[in-house]
Amino acid sequence: MPLRKYSMSPVGNTFKKSKVVVVKSPKVISSSGKVDQTLLSEMVRRGLCKLTQESKAEDALRHFVSPKDQVGLKVNCLAGKMASTHPEVALVCANLLKDSGVKAKDIIIWDRSASELEEVGFTLNSNGDDFRCLATDSKGIGYSYDLINYMNIGSLLSRVLDEYTNVQVNLPVLKDHGLSGITCSLKNLFGVIHNPNKYHDNGCDPFIADLNALPQIREKQRLVICDALRIQCNGGPSYHPQWAENFGGIIVGDDPVAVDFVGYQIIDKLRGRYKLPTLEKAGRKPKHIFTSADEKHNLGKAKSEEIDLVEIVV
């Protein structure tokens, strides 16, 4: 297998604000959890167009992906059906990628575990001309043979990330996390390594930032489309209905740090509505977001004044 070369350039533009687009609709998810996929598609399209200033979502996607790319859509299915990336989000994104020129067989919806994907409602498909949906533990996939040692990380990488794709679109779910404060795009990448259990000390800091700084991840992650349809604002990452809010949103950006910073603010605002203390007062400030933005990592922006936040209601 040929040796890969990876860029060390930061995800975000150092000299410009990072744009993050939050698109909401009170009708996209019902009280029973049913998702209106047509409306969701419109929301994703609106978010992509606003992010890139394009009039068509297909043209917007071409800012990040070319028709020759092999694209991974990294979802998060760890917590089961009620607190994971909705399959509808992944399907909308896969269809948009196909409409933008990427071959369906070059699009992989994936996560670490096939059983977790199926439990959430994804249909596994490992070959053929349609979108593939598979897991690192699917037959013939697995992890890289060589241990990657980088900063404080020593891990094997999923071969879906390392060999099967050259571009990643991050499709995390936004929710509270008992150790790291929140889980969103940055922590979703814990799902690409074989040993995330080793990196939960000190609120997962600096380990989340170190992992995202890996050249294999930093170069490939081009876009984040965060599932904020239902947000768990306390008790996460598992589902607790008393603190789950049908927020009806998606968050779109090409700076994962800025997306997570915006998600952090959203969760704190929801916590206030539930008469819960802020994450900082609860002793769970998501430090990894700010570490990811420091000079050492330089993965994106984590200050309100450095983020151009656009909010759209559909």
VENBELDA-V153226 format. One line per field, one symbol per residue. phi: phi as a letter, one per 30 degrees, with the letter a starting at -180 (. if undefined). psi: psi as a letter, one per 20 degrees, with the letter a starting at -180 (. if undefined). Layout:
phi->???
psi->???
This chain:
phi->.dddcbdcddddddcbdcdbcccbbdcdbdddjdcddddeeddddddddddciccbdddddddcbcdcdccccdcbcdciddbbededdddeddddddddjddedccbdaadbdddedddkdcdacajccecbabeddeicicedcdccahccbbcceddddbdbcbbcdcdcdadbdccibbadddedddccdbdddbcdhiiccdddddddeedcedddcabbddcdbcdcaiddddbedbccddibbbbaccdddeddddedddddddddchcdeddddibedddddddcdddchclcbbedcbccccbcc
psi->pqpqpqqjqqgrphiqqppppopqpiihprhijppohgggggggggggghhikqiphghghihhqriiqoppnorojhjahikrpphhghgggghggghiipphijpoprahphhgghhhjqopoiaairqqorrhjqpiearqhppoopdjpnrqqpigghhiqippopmrpprqphgjfqpcgghhihjirilhhikjqlkjpjhgggghiphhgghhohqpnpokgppoiqjrirpohijppnhkrqpprjohggghgghghgghghhhhjkqqrhghikkpnhhghhhirhggliaqkphijpnppppp.
